[in-house]
Amino acid sequence: MTNDNASGSGPGAAPPKDTFGQASNSTPASQQKPSARQRLAGLASHLLPQGNTEFDYIIVGGGTAGAVLADRLTENANVSVAVIEGGPSDVGQDRVLDLKRWLELMGSDLDYDYPTVEQPMGNSHIRHSRAKVLGGCSSHNTLISFRPFNEDLDHWANHYGCPEWSAARIQPYGDRLKVNAVPVQPQHRNQVAKDWVKASSLATGAPIIDDFNAQIAHRNGFDKAVGFFNISYDPHSGYRSSASVAYMHPIMPHGPYRRNNLHLFLETWARHLVYDEQSPLTVKGVAVRTKAGLLKTLTARKEVILCAGAIDTPRLLLHSEVGPRSDLEALGMPCRHDLPGVGSNLRDHPESIIMWETRDTPTVETTMQSDAGLFLRVLPPNAEPHPHAGPDLMFHIYQCVFDTNLERQGFRRPNHAICMTPNIPRSQSSGKLSLASSNPEDKPLLDFKYFEDPNGYDARILVEGMKWARKVAQQSPFKEHLLEEIAPGPSVQSDEELSAYARKVAHTVYHPMGTTKMGDPSQDRMAVVDQKDMRIVGMKGVRVCDAGVFPSVPTVNPMLTVLMCAERCADLIKGVNV
Ligand SMILES: Cc1cc2nc3c(=O)[nH]c(=O)nc-3n(C[C@H](O)[C@H](O)[C@H](O)COP(=O)(O)OP(=O)(O)OC[C@H]3O[C@@H](n4cnc5c(N)ncnc54)[C@H](O)[C@@H]3O)c2cc1C
C-alpha cells in the first residue's frame, strides 16, 4: 500500500498534466486561475498520465462509505484501489478516536464547517460540521447506530422508485457490518440517564427496549420505545468503532492485514472529474490538489466512486460541469450534462432543545453525554405523504450544557444541565445545495428550507415534542434531578409560542442527505443516481455512494444506513449478490 500525498508518478514518467493542460508538479494551485474557456477546453482534451497514478478504482472520499468500499474492493488482491481523502489519517489521533472528545472537533481544523443560508422560518446560524479526516463523519460523530426501519427501505422501494432497495434486499447488509454497534454498556449508564429512561417510559407508555437494532431489524420495529442507544464503540477503551477503525485500520500499513493494493492519498482534494476525450460523459479519472498544493490527475481503469458526502459530492459534480444547466450557466460555468437533481432534495433531521439546570453532570459514566433516546408517535398517519407506522418524534438527551443556539437568544448558561432535544425523524422540508460561484474554493450555499414544508408538519412535531419533554420532566425518578427549566422557561406555553421558540433555537444533528438521490430515471427526472447500479444517470465510469443517495429521510440516525449502502455498492461493483 502507498500512503503518500498523490506523489505517485513512476520514475521517468512525464510530469502529469492537470485538466487545463498545464504541467502540474511545479505550480501551486493557488497561482492558477483558468478562465471558463480554458476550463472547458481542458476538461475535453486532457491527456491521461500513465504509471502509478493509474488504478482500477478511485474512491473520492475516505469517509464513512468510502472506507467500506476501500476495504471490500481491495479484498481482491488483483484489484488496485486509490482513495482520495481530503483530511489526514485518524491513526493515533486521540482527539478523534476517543468518542467522548467529539465536541472538540466542532469547528476545528478537522471540520469543513459549512454555514447555511438565511432560514426565514428557522435558525439561520446553524453550521454543518463535516469531518475532514479518514473515516469522515464516522470519525467525528456520536456513533449512535440504528439499523434503518424496514418500512423506511420499503418506502424507498415503493414510493421513490427504488425497488432494488427494499428491506428484504438491503436489511441483510446490516448483518455484515464490521463496526461494533452495541447497546451502551453498563459501565457507561449513569443514574441520571437511567432515571430518564424510566421516567420517559412511565410518562409516555413507551416500552423500555434493550437493543434497538434487534427490535428494528428483526422484530418489526416499534411506534414508541425508549432505552439506551446502540453505539459503535469499544466499551473497554471508550474508543470509536468508526468506519475507519473497523474497515481501514486493519488493512493500512500498521494494521495486521496490510494490503499492498490499497493506495491512500491523504490531505488530497478532488477538484473535478476528468473525462474521456472521445466520450464526453465517460469519466476516466479525477483531478486532485495535493497537500503541497500540486495539481495532478489520477486515472481509473475501471471506475470512479464518489463518496465525498451529501455536501461535497454534489459540489464536486457541479464543478465537473454536471448539474442543473440553468444554475451552472447563471454562474458562467459550462454544463456538460444537464442533470437537474444534483443538489436538490437537501434533507436533514432538524431538532430543537429544551434545557433544565441540574445539580451536576455525570462525566465518567457515559459514552459521549448522549446515551439514551425516546421515540414516540404523536400525529395521525395521514399527516405524512406516505403513511409510516413507525415513530414520528424522537428525542436525544444531552447530559451537558448544549447551548450553542440558546446563548445567542440570551438564555442563562447554567453550570450543569440536561437537554431534551425533540427531533423530526421524517422531516418534510426539502431544500437545495447550489454553488455560490464558479470558484471551487468557495463553500457551497446550503438552503435547507427548514420548517418551510407546505403543511407545517415539521413545526408541529417540534411543538408536540416540547410538550412531551415537559411531561417527562415532571415524572419521577427523573424530576428529582432537575432544578429549573432554563429554556424556553415555564412562561412559554401556547403552541404558537412553543413553535416560535423551537424554530428559532433549532439545530441540526448533522444529517444532510438526499442531494444526489437514487431513483428510476425513466420515471423521475430528478434522479441523479440509478437505483439499479448506483451509477450516475447518463454517465459512464462513475457511481455515487454516500448519504446523498438517500431518496428520502430514514426515521433514524443515518450512519448505519450509509454503511449498508456502501456494502451494497461493493456487491454491485463486484457483481455479486445482485
Ligand atoms: C457531529 C456529527 C454527529 C453525528 N452523529 C451521528 C450519530 O450519532 N449517528 C448517525 O447515524 N449519524 C450521525 N451523524 C451523521 C453521519 O455521521 C453521516 O450521515 C455519515 O457519516 C455520512 O457518511 P458519508 O460517507 O456520506 O460522508 P462522510 O463520512 O462525511 O465522508 C466524506 C469524506 O469525503 C471527504 N471529502 C469530501 N470532499 C472531498 C474532496 N473533494 N476530495 C477529497 N476528499 C473529500 C471528507 O474528508 C470525508 O472523509 C453525525 C454527523 C456529525 C457531523
The ligand as an SDF file (V2000), in Angstrom:
LIG
                    3D

 53 58  0  0  0  0  0  0  0  0999 V2000
  -21.1210   15.9200   14.6270 C   0  0  0  0  0  0  0  0  0  0  0  0
  -21.8890   14.8300   13.9500 C   0  0  0  0  0  0  0  0  0  0  0  0
  -22.6280   13.9330   14.6990 C   0  0  0  0  0  0  0  0  0  0  0  0
  -23.3440   12.9060   14.0690 C   0  0  0  0  0  0  0  0  0  0  0  0
  -23.9060   11.9370   14.8290 N   0  0  0  0  0  0  0  0  0  0  0  0
  -24.3990   10.8340   14.2350 C   0  0  0  0  0  0  0  0  0  0  0  0
  -24.8010    9.7100   15.0080 C   0  0  0  0  0  0  0  0  0  0  0  0
  -24.6240    9.6810   16.2280 O   0  0  0  0  0  0  0  0  0  0  0  0
  -25.3380    8.6360   14.3610 N   0  0  0  0  0  0  0  0  0  0  0  0
  -25.5270    8.6320   12.9980 C   0  0  0  0  0  0  0  0  0  0  0  0
  -26.0820    7.6600   12.4870 O   0  0  0  0  0  0  0  0  0  0  0  0
  -25.1220    9.6750   12.2430 N   0  0  0  0  0  0  0  0  0  0  0  0
  -24.5320   10.7580   12.8230 C   0  0  0  0  0  0  0  0  0  0  0  0
  -24.0530   11.7820   12.0550 N   0  0  0  0  0  0  0  0  0  0  0  0
  -24.2390   11.6970   10.5980 C   0  0  0  0  0  0  0  0  0  0  0  0
  -23.3350   10.6450    9.9610 C   0  0  0  0  0  0  0  0  0  0  0  0
  -22.0710   10.6740   10.5560 O   0  0  0  0  0  0  0  0  0  0  0  0
  -23.2340   10.9180    8.4650 C   0  0  0  0  0  0  0  0  0  0  0  0
  -24.5190   10.9300    7.8850 O   0  0  0  0  0  0  0  0  0  0  0  0
  -22.4060    9.8730    7.7200 C   0  0  0  0  0  0  0  0  0  0  0  0
  -21.2380    9.5770    8.4200 O   0  0  0  0  0  0  0  0  0  0  0  0
  -22.0950   10.3970    6.3180 C   0  0  0  0  0  0  0  0  0  0  0  0
  -21.2750    9.4710    5.6390 O   0  0  0  0  0  0  0  0  0  0  0  0
  -20.7830    9.7920    4.1480 P   0  0  0  0  0  0  0  0  0  0  0  0
  -19.9830    8.6270    3.7160 O   0  0  0  0  0  0  0  0  0  0  0  0
  -21.9500   10.2090    3.3630 O   0  0  0  0  0  0  0  0  0  0  0  0
  -19.8660   11.0870    4.2830 O   0  0  0  0  0  0  0  0  0  0  0  0
  -18.5850   11.3680    5.1860 P   0  0  0  0  0  0  0  0  0  0  0  0
  -18.4470   10.3680    6.2610 O   0  0  0  0  0  0  0  0  0  0  0  0
  -18.6640   12.7990    5.5760 O   0  0  0  0  0  0  0  0  0  0  0  0
  -17.3640   11.1410    4.2020 O   0  0  0  0  0  0  0  0  0  0  0  0
  -16.9840   12.0670    3.2180 C   0  0  0  0  0  0  0  0  0  0  0  0
  -15.4770   12.0400    3.1150 C   0  0  0  0  0  0  0  0  0  0  0  0
  -15.0950   12.6580    1.9060 O   0  0  0  0  0  0  0  0  0  0  0  0
  -14.0000   13.5250    2.1280 C   0  0  0  0  0  0  0  0  0  0  0  0
  -14.0970   14.5450    1.0860 N   0  0  0  0  0  0  0  0  0  0  0  0
  -15.1210   15.3990    0.8600 C   0  0  0  0  0  0  0  0  0  0  0  0
  -14.8840   16.1110   -0.2550 N   0  0  0  0  0  0  0  0  0  0  0  0
  -13.7030   15.7020   -0.7380 C   0  0  0  0  0  0  0  0  0  0  0  0
  -12.9350   16.0600   -1.8700 C   0  0  0  0  0  0  0  0  0  0  0  0
  -13.3730   16.9590   -2.7740 N   0  0  0  0  0  0  0  0  0  0  0  0
  -11.7160   15.4690   -2.0410 N   0  0  0  0  0  0  0  0  0  0  0  0
  -11.2750   14.5340   -1.1570 C   0  0  0  0  0  0  0  0  0  0  0  0
  -11.9770   14.1430   -0.0730 N   0  0  0  0  0  0  0  0  0  0  0  0
  -13.1770   14.7210    0.1190 C   0  0  0  0  0  0  0  0  0  0  0  0
  -14.1870   14.0310    3.5300 C   0  0  0  0  0  0  0  0  0  0  0  0
  -12.9710   14.4820    4.0930 O   0  0  0  0  0  0  0  0  0  0  0  0
  -14.7750   12.8080    4.2300 C   0  0  0  0  0  0  0  0  0  0  0  0
  -13.7650   12.0000    4.7800 O   0  0  0  0  0  0  0  0  0  0  0  0
  -23.3520   12.8260   12.6530 C   0  0  0  0  0  0  0  0  0  0  0  0
  -22.6040   13.7240   11.8920 C   0  0  0  0  0  0  0  0  0  0  0  0
  -21.8560   14.7040   12.5360 C   0  0  0  0  0  0  0  0  0  0  0  0
  -21.0190   15.6400   11.6940 C   0  0  0  0  0  0  0  0  0  0  0  0
  1  2  1  0
  2  3  1  0
  2 52  2  0
  3  4  2  0
  4  5  1  0
  4 50  1  0
  5  6  2  0
  6  7  1  0
  6 13  1  0
  7  8  2  0
  7  9  1  0
  9 10  1  0
 10 11  2  0
 10 12  1  0
 12 13  2  0
 13 14  1  0
 14 15  1  0
 14 50  1  0
 15 16  1  0
 16 17  1  0
 16 18  1  0
 18 19  1  0
 18 20  1  0
 20 21  1  0
 20 22  1  0
 22 23  1  0
 23 24  1  0
 24 25  2  0
 24 26  1  0
 24 27  1  0
 27 28  1  0
 28 29  2  0
 28 30  1  0
 28 31  1  0
 31 32  1  0
 32 33  1  0
 33 34  1  0
 33 48  1  0
 34 35  1  0
 35 36  1  0
 35 46  1  0
 36 37  1  0
 36 45  1  0
 37 38  2  0
 38 39  1  0
 39 40  1  0
 39 45  2  0
 40 41  1  0
 40 42  2  0
 42 43  1  0
 43 44  2  0
 44 45  1  0
 46 47  1  0
 46 48  1  0
 48 49  1  0
 50 51  2  0
 51 52  1  0
 52 53  1  0
M  END
$$$$
